[in-house]
Amino acid sequence: MISMKSVNKHFGALHVLQEIDLEVPRGQVVIVLGPSGSGKSTLCRTINRLEPIDSGEIAVDGKVLPAEGKALAALRADVGMVFQSFNLFAHKTILENVMLAPVKVRKKSSADAKAKAYELLERVGIANQADKYPAQLSGGQQQRVAIARALAMNPKVMLFDEPTSALDPEMVNEVLDVMTSLAKEGMTMLVVTHEMGFARKVGHRVLFMADGQIVEDAEPTTFFTAPKSERAKDFLGKILSH
């Protein structure tokens, strides 16, 4: 469902993605771990060309990502993205936020988009907040709206870039619960996160990144109990010792 071949990305002199090769089959949940500055978020953002790449090839569902234009917009519509900051439109209600892209991009009728939006808000547990504005919701609720908004496009793939890192601790689980249910339904997901419990429970694979490279690619139990690289051992030692 996601394919990356020899992908390179520089920010000036900094080589943030180095010869990345990655295949994510349909329905797989891939967790991306690694220290700050290892390239995790950049990897996530290149998959729908929020970050252009310098070389290599990225394909989603067998179609190579075009550089720009309508073809890119069409392919982007198949890739849902949930960010660390919720990026909701502050001047629109929750319902309007979820309806917007299906109407504008998919050309759905307002009535159809509204029905689907209510259904998705119900699914993420906040249908009763539909007429409120983002500022009236907690961070956890806003992130669940962001997930509903991404799902409204019927994406083939969902990308999550540290979706819980801006949340208060008691709000983290309500977002992870929604993500867990998506995974159970077979959604292809790539999740950049520091939530180790979620990684162990929900992930099919863990990618460990360091210095712009995928250092390890393992099944979660193997990664957490017997990491191969010194970098991963050091990372887990710091995170799991508290």
Secondary structure, 3 states (H helix, E strand, C coil): CEEEEEEEEEECCEEEEEEEEEEECCCCEEEEECCCCCCHHHHHHHCCCCCCCCEEEEEECCEECCCCHHHHHHHHCCEEEECCCCCCCCCCCHHHHHHHHHHHCCCCCHHHHHHHHHHHHHHCCCHHHCCCCHHHCCHHHHHHHHHHHHHCCCCCEEEEECCCCCCCHHHHHHHHHHHHHHHHCCCEEEEECCCHHHHHHHCCEEEEEECCEEEEEECHHHHHHCCCCHHHHHHHHHHHCC
